[in-house]
Amino acid sequence: MNAPTPHPAAAPQQLDAQALAKLHELDPDGRHGVVRRVLQTFETTLVRYVADLAEARDRGDMAVMGRIAHTIKPSSAAVGALALSVLCADVERQVRNGETAGLLPRVENLLSEAERALVAVRAMLRT
């Protein structure tokens, strides 16, 4: 038996209910568990990318920081972690433009927001 599909109305405040509703439209009756699978995949990959981003930050590897931000950006938006997606776009733009001043504090903000998104996604998965 499949676990119940998290419903957009149960979205923690950190996740955008409209974005989650769009995901829910892909599997309206929840029979295929699309929303749950997307959230689980997002959680798993975000954990890995957060660790990779922290390592890249510690090494001062701007290129890797930019690639990770680019990778996280669309999936964050898709699950409703819009603040995370915006921070990713900002870090990505800054790296692309070679703007090193102020990059590390932005990466720290991104890492903090990623942790908040993980808490929110995990809360959705518990419902």
MDAnalysis code that builds the backbone (N, CA, C; Angstrom):
import MDAnalysis as mda
import numpy as np

u = mda.Universe.empty(381, n_residues=127, atom_resindex=np.repeat(np.arange(127), 3), trajectory=True)
u.add_TopologyAttr("name", ["N", "CA", "C"] * 127)
u.add_TopologyAttr("resid", np.arange(1, 128))
u.add_TopologyAttr("resname", ["MET", "ASN", "ALA", "PRO", "THR", "PRO", "HIS", "PRO", "ALA", "ALA", "ALA", "PRO", "GLN", "GLN", "LEU", "ASP", "ALA", "GLN", "ALA", "LEU", "ALA", "LYS", "LEU", "HIS", "GLU", "LEU", "ASP", "PRO", "ASP", "GLY", "ARG", "HIS", "GLY", "VAL", "VAL", "ARG", "ARG", "VAL", "LEU", "GLN", "THR", "PHE", "GLU", "THR", "THR", "LEU", "VAL", "ARG", "TYR", "VAL", "ALA", "ASP", "LEU", "ALA", "GLU", "ALA", "ARG", "ASP", "ARG", "GLY", "ASP", "MET", "ALA", "VAL", "MET", "GLY", "ARG", "ILE", "ALA", "HIS", "THR", "ILE", "LYS", "PRO", "SER", "SER", "ALA", "ALA", "VAL", "GLY", "ALA", "LEU", "ALA", "LEU", "SER", "VAL", "LEU", "CYS", "ALA", "ASP", "VAL", "GLU", "ARG", "GLN", "VAL", "ARG", "ASN", "GLY", "GLU", "THR", "ALA", "GLY", "LEU", "LEU", "PRO", "ARG", "VAL", "GLU", "ASN", "LEU", "LEU", "SER", "GLU", "ALA", "GLU", "ARG", "ALA", "LEU", "VAL", "ALA", "VAL", "ARG", "ALA", "MET", "LEU", "ARG", "THR"])
u.atoms.positions = np.array([
    [0.841, -1.179, 0.000],
    [0.000, 0.000, 0.000],
    [0.885, 1.240, 0.000],
    [0.548, 2.209, -0.841],
    [1.323, 3.440, -0.934],
    [1.019, 4.363, 0.234],
    [2.036, 5.113, 0.624],
    [1.830, 6.132, 1.651],
    [0.947, 7.221, 1.057],
    [0.157, 7.907, 1.879],
    [-0.700, 8.952, 1.347],
    [0.124, 10.063, 0.701],
    [-0.478, 10.662, -0.309],
    [0.182, 11.753, -1.013],
    [0.032, 13.033, -0.212],
    [1.131, 13.736, 0.049],
    [1.024, 15.006, 0.757],
    [0.165, 15.970, -0.059],
    [-0.731, 16.630, 0.580],
    [-1.621, 17.557, -0.124],
    [-1.085, 18.977, -0.008],
    [-1.213, 19.783, -1.087],
    [-0.692, 21.153, -1.062],
    [-1.234, 21.988, 0.095],
    [-2.446, 21.725, 0.525],
    [-3.014, 22.505, 1.621],
    [-2.242, 22.287, 2.922],
    [-1.515, 21.173, 3.001],
    [-0.744, 20.868, 4.209],
    [0.678, 21.421, 4.128],
    [0.950, 22.224, 3.118],
    [2.309, 22.739, 2.908],
    [2.747, 23.621, 4.069],
    [3.953, 23.348, 4.589],
    [4.505, 24.257, 5.592],
    [4.678, 25.641, 4.975],
    [4.742, 26.639, 5.794],
    [4.814, 28.015, 5.321],
    [5.998, 28.260, 4.388],
    [7.073, 27.503, 4.528],
    [8.260, 27.713, 3.701],
    [8.061, 27.249, 2.264],
    [7.032, 26.458, 2.001],
    [6.782, 25.950, 0.655],
    [5.557, 26.622, 0.059],
    [5.676, 26.996, -1.185],
    [4.600, 27.688, -1.887],
    [3.484, 26.709, -2.246],
    [2.292, 26.971, -1.761],
    [1.159, 26.074, -1.996],
    [0.795, 25.999, -3.474],
    [0.951, 27.091, -4.218],
    [0.629, 27.064, -5.651],
    [1.564, 26.140, -6.419],
    [2.840, 26.177, -6.092],
    [3.799, 25.287, -6.755],
    [3.466, 23.830, -6.435],
    [3.130, 23.558, -5.191],
    [2.775, 22.198, -4.808],
    [1.465, 21.762, -5.464],
    [0.544, 22.697, -5.631],
    [-0.722, 22.370, -6.303],
    [-0.473, 21.972, -7.754],
    [0.485, 22.623, -8.405],
    [0.828, 22.244, -9.781],
    [1.379, 20.822, -9.832],
    [2.198, 20.470, -8.849],
    [2.690, 19.087, -8.772],
    [1.523, 18.124, -8.557],
    [0.617, 18.516, -7.689],
    [-0.534, 17.672, -7.365],
    [-1.402, 17.426, -8.608],
    [-1.444, 18.403, -9.511],
    [-2.239, 18.258, -10.741],
    [-1.719, 17.110, -11.611],
    [-0.461, 16.748, -11.473],
    [0.111, 15.648, -12.261],
    [-0.449, 14.289, -11.841],
    [-0.969, 14.221, -10.625],
    [-1.489, 12.968, -10.071],
    [-2.611, 13.336, -9.096],
    [-3.737, 13.844, -9.632],
    [-4.781, 14.419, -8.769],
    [-5.310, 13.496, -7.682],
    [-5.451, 12.221, -7.968],
    [-5.993, 11.333, -6.933],
    [-4.898, 10.697, -6.084],
    [-3.640, 10.993, -6.409],
    [-2.519, 10.504, -5.621],
    [-2.210, 9.032, -5.808],
    [-2.887, 8.412, -6.741],
    [-2.733, 6.970, -6.948],
    [-1.298, 6.568, -7.290],
    [-0.599, 7.426, -8.007],
    [0.753, 7.093, -8.449],
    [1.846, 7.645, -7.534],
    [1.459, 8.393, -6.526],
    [2.428, 8.908, -5.560],
    [3.443, 9.885, -6.133],
    [3.042, 10.620, -7.167],
    [3.968, 11.528, -7.844],
    [4.515, 12.585, -6.894],
    [3.641, 13.225, -6.144],
    [4.080, 14.303, -5.256],
    [5.055, 13.756, -4.215],
    [4.713, 12.655, -3.620],
    [5.587, 12.052, -2.603],
    [6.935, 11.688, -3.216],
    [6.934, 11.091, -4.393],
    [8.203, 10.707, -5.032],
    [9.045, 11.922, -5.386],
    [8.399, 12.976, -5.878],
    [9.138, 14.204, -6.205],
    [9.753, 14.792, -4.940],
    [8.977, 14.857, -3.874],
    [9.493, 15.402, -2.612],
    [10.628, 14.546, -2.051],
    [10.485, 13.234, -2.135],
    [11.545, 12.350, -1.645],
    [12.826, 12.509, -2.466],
    [12.672, 12.609, -3.769],
    [13.831, 12.799, -4.638],
    [14.490, 14.138, -4.362],
    [13.667, 15.172, -4.195],
    [14.204, 16.499, -3.882],
    [14.985, 16.450, -2.576],
    [14.409, 15.820, -1.556],
    [15.080, 15.730, -0.259],
    [16.430, 15.026, -0.392],
    [16.441, 13.894, -1.040],
    [17.672, 13.105, -1.190],
    [18.753, 13.883, -1.939],
    [18.364, 14.486, -3.046],
    [19.364, 15.198, -3.844],
    [19.804, 16.484, -3.161],
    [18.886, 17.168, -2.494],
    [19.259, 18.409, -1.827],
    [20.265, 18.147, -0.709],
    [20.082, 17.071, 0.029],
    [21.043, 16.723, 1.084],
    [22.440, 16.579, 0.476],
    [22.514, 15.879, -0.636],
    [23.809, 15.676, -1.298],
    [24.381, 17.001, -1.798],
    [23.539, 17.814, -2.431],
    [24.026, 19.084, -2.967],
    [24.435, 20.067, -1.874],
    [23.760, 20.043, -0.739],
    [24.139, 20.910, 0.378],
    [25.544, 20.549, 0.855],
    [25.811, 19.260, 0.969],
    [27.151, 18.824, 1.379],
    [28.195, 19.226, 0.335],
    [27.866, 19.023, -0.937],
    [28.797, 19.395, -2.012],
    [29.037, 20.903, -2.052],
    [27.974, 21.667, -1.818],
    [28.100, 23.127, -1.835],
    [28.969, 23.604, -0.679],
    [28.788, 23.009, 0.490],
    [29.613, 23.384, 1.644],
    [31.084, 23.074, 1.379],
    [31.349, 21.938, 0.745],
    [32.731, 21.593, 0.395],
    [33.301, 22.582, -0.623],
    [32.516, 22.923, -1.628],
    [32.972, 23.883, -2.648],
    [33.225, 25.248, -2.016],
    [32.371, 25.639, -1.089],
    [32.565, 26.899, -0.368],
    [33.882, 26.867, 0.393],
    [34.140, 25.765, 1.091],
    [35.365, 25.643, 1.872],
    [36.611, 25.683, 0.994],
    [36.511, 25.162, -0.223],
    [37.635, 25.183, -1.160],
    [37.712, 26.490, -1.939],
    [36.646, 27.295, -1.857],
    [36.598, 28.533, -2.638],
    [36.387, 28.274, -4.121],
    [35.731, 27.172, -4.457],
    [35.518, 26.771, -5.849],
    [34.242, 27.410, -6.391],
    [34.399, 28.582, -6.965],
    [33.246, 29.327, -7.475],
    [32.502, 28.569, -8.562],
    [33.236, 27.918, -9.456],
    [32.587, 27.221, -10.566],
    [31.638, 26.137, -10.055],
    [32.087, 25.365, -9.082],
    [31.236, 24.308, -8.521],
    [30.053, 24.926, -7.780],
    [30.295, 26.002, -7.046],
    [29.182, 26.664, -6.345],
    [28.124, 27.115, -7.353],
    [28.563, 27.671, -8.460],
    [27.630, 28.116, -9.495],
    [26.864, 26.961, -10.116],
    [27.554, 25.858, -10.394],
    [26.888, 24.687, -10.993],
    [25.859, 24.092, -10.041],
    [26.215, 24.008, -8.776],
    [25.270, 23.449, -7.803],
    [24.054, 24.357, -7.672],
    [24.272, 25.654, -7.589],
    [23.144, 26.592, -7.508],
    [22.250, 26.450, -8.739],
    [22.863, 26.327, -9.908],
    [22.112, 26.159, -11.157],
    [21.274, 24.882, -11.114],
    [21.828, 23.829, -10.552],
    [21.152, 22.541, -10.495],
    [19.987, 22.549, -9.507],
    [20.167, 23.189, -8.375],
    [19.140, 23.212, -7.332],
    [17.977, 24.139, -7.696],
    [18.252, 25.177, -8.448],
    [17.263, 26.240, -8.722],
    [15.916, 25.725, -9.247],
    [15.855, 24.962, -10.331],
    [14.533, 24.582, -10.853],
    [13.774, 23.596, -9.969],
    [14.475, 22.656, -9.370],
    [13.770, 21.695, -8.526],
    [13.230, 22.368, -7.273],
    [13.944, 23.355, -6.777],
    [13.465, 24.108, -5.616],
    [12.169, 24.831, -5.952],
    [12.148, 25.455, -7.113],
    [10.927, 26.148, -7.543],
    [9.782, 25.160, -7.713],
    [10.071, 23.997, -8.268],
    [9.027, 23.001, -8.530],
    [8.361, 22.500, -7.264],
    [9.112, 22.387, -6.167],
    [8.511, 21.901, -4.918],
    [8.026, 23.047, -4.033],
    [8.164, 24.273, -4.508],
    [7.655, 25.411, -3.754],
    [8.652, 26.068, -2.827],
    [9.920, 25.687, -2.899],
    [10.963, 26.328, -2.086],
    [11.466, 27.549, -2.871],
    [10.581, 28.529, -3.000],
    [10.859, 29.672, -3.876],
    [11.994, 30.545, -3.371],
    [12.100, 30.722, -2.066],
    [13.201, 31.526, -1.523],
    [14.541, 30.879, -1.851],
    [14.597, 29.553, -1.773],
    [15.813, 28.827, -2.123],
    [16.122, 28.999, -3.602],
    [15.125, 28.897, -4.434],
    [15.316, 29.052, -5.874],
    [15.856, 30.435, -6.221],
    [15.341, 31.459, -5.559],
    [15.809, 32.836, -5.792],
    [17.265, 32.985, -5.361],
    [17.612, 32.432, -4.213],
    [19.010, 32.493, -3.756],
    [19.933, 31.747, -4.719],
    [19.474, 30.619, -5.224],
    [20.270, 29.873, -6.207],
    [20.509, 30.714, -7.456],
    [19.463, 31.372, -7.934],
    [19.606, 32.220, -9.121],
    [20.604, 33.347, -8.865],
    [20.564, 33.898, -7.666],
    [21.476, 34.989, -7.309],
    [22.928, 34.506, -7.283],
    [23.160, 33.365, -6.634],
    [24.524, 32.814, -6.580],
    [24.990, 32.446, -7.987],
    [24.128, 31.827, -8.747],
    [24.472, 31.443, -10.117],
    [24.870, 32.669, -10.950],
    [24.080, 33.723, -10.857],
    [24.366, 34.956, -11.601],
    [25.682, 35.561, -11.154],
    [25.892, 35.603, -9.856],
    [27.109, 36.200, -9.323],
    [28.350, 35.437, -9.796],
    [28.280, 34.122, -9.780],
    [29.412, 33.312, -10.247],
    [29.616, 33.519, -11.743],
    [28.528, 33.480, -12.492],
    [28.619, 33.655, -13.945],
    [29.267, 34.990, -14.300],
    [28.988, 36.019, -13.514],
    [29.539, 37.351, -13.770],
    [30.904, 37.566, -13.121],
    [31.403, 36.553, -12.427],
    [32.713, 36.653, -11.792],
    [32.749, 37.602, -10.612],
    [31.606, 37.798, -9.977],
    [31.501, 38.704, -8.837],
    [31.822, 37.935, -7.554],
    [33.059, 38.013, -7.119],
    [33.450, 37.254, -5.930],
    [33.104, 37.982, -4.631],
    [33.053, 39.301, -4.680],
    [32.734, 40.075, -3.476],
    [31.312, 39.741, -3.027],
    [31.185, 39.338, -1.794],
    [29.866, 39.059, -1.245],
    [29.310, 37.690, -1.609],
    [30.082, 36.878, -2.334],
    [29.573, 35.564, -2.732],
    [29.423, 34.626, -1.539],
    [30.408, 34.576, -0.676],
    [30.351, 33.616, 0.433],
    [29.164, 33.852, 1.373],
    [28.842, 35.105, 1.714],
    [27.635, 35.289, 2.530],
    [26.358, 34.834, 1.810],
    [26.314, 35.010, 0.496],
    [25.148, 34.544, -0.264],
    [25.078, 33.013, -0.251],
    [26.228, 32.371, -0.368],
    [26.259, 30.907, -0.308],
    [25.820, 30.444, 1.081],
    [26.240, 31.146, 2.120],
    [25.795, 30.807, 3.482],
    [24.272, 30.935, 3.588],
    [23.724, 32.015, 3.016],
    [22.265, 32.192, 3.013],
    [21.589, 31.046, 2.268],
    [22.180, 30.659, 1.141],
    [21.632, 29.566, 0.352],
    [21.637, 28.273, 1.167],
    [22.736, 27.993, 1.842],
    [22.818, 26.791, 2.669],
    [21.789, 26.808, 3.798],
    [21.608, 27.949, 4.422],
    [20.612, 28.066, 5.495],
    [19.203, 27.857, 4.957],
    [18.925, 28.457, 3.804],
    [17.592, 28.315, 3.203],
    [17.364, 26.871, 2.756],
    [18.416, 26.215, 2.297],
    [18.290, 24.810, 1.912],
    [17.911, 23.964, 3.120],
    [18.484, 24.255, 4.258],
    [18.130, 23.527, 5.482],
    [16.672, 23.768, 5.846],
    [16.208, 25.015, 5.701],
    [14.790, 25.309, 5.979],
    [13.887, 24.547, 5.002],
    [14.300, 24.486, 3.740],
    [13.510, 23.755, 2.742],
    [13.464, 22.270, 3.086],
    [14.578, 21.727, 3.542],
    [14.592, 20.311, 3.940],
    [13.632, 20.052, 5.090],
    [13.618, 20.935, 6.064],
    [12.689, 20.784, 7.192],
    [11.250, 20.791, 6.686],
    [10.947, 21.709, 5.783],
    [9.587, 21.821, 5.251],
    [9.201, 20.597, 4.427],
    [10.102, 20.126, 3.598],
    [9.825, 18.951, 2.761],
    [9.635, 17.724, 3.655],
    [10.475, 17.589, 4.650],
    [10.339, 16.451, 5.564],
    [9.012, 16.502, 6.314],
    [8.555, 17.688, 6.656],
    [7.260, 17.835, 7.318],
    [6.141, 17.390, 6.369],
    [6.264, 17.753, 5.099],
    [5.258, 17.325, 4.112],
    [5.268, 15.809, 3.965],
    [6.429, 15.219, 3.991],
    [6.525, 13.773, 3.813],
    [5.974, 13.014, 5.018],
    [5.937, 13.645, 6.174],
    [5.382, 12.997, 7.376],
    [3.856, 13.011, 7.369],
    [3.247, 13.844, 6.537],
    [1.772, 13.927, 6.526],
    [1.151, 12.810, 5.738],
])
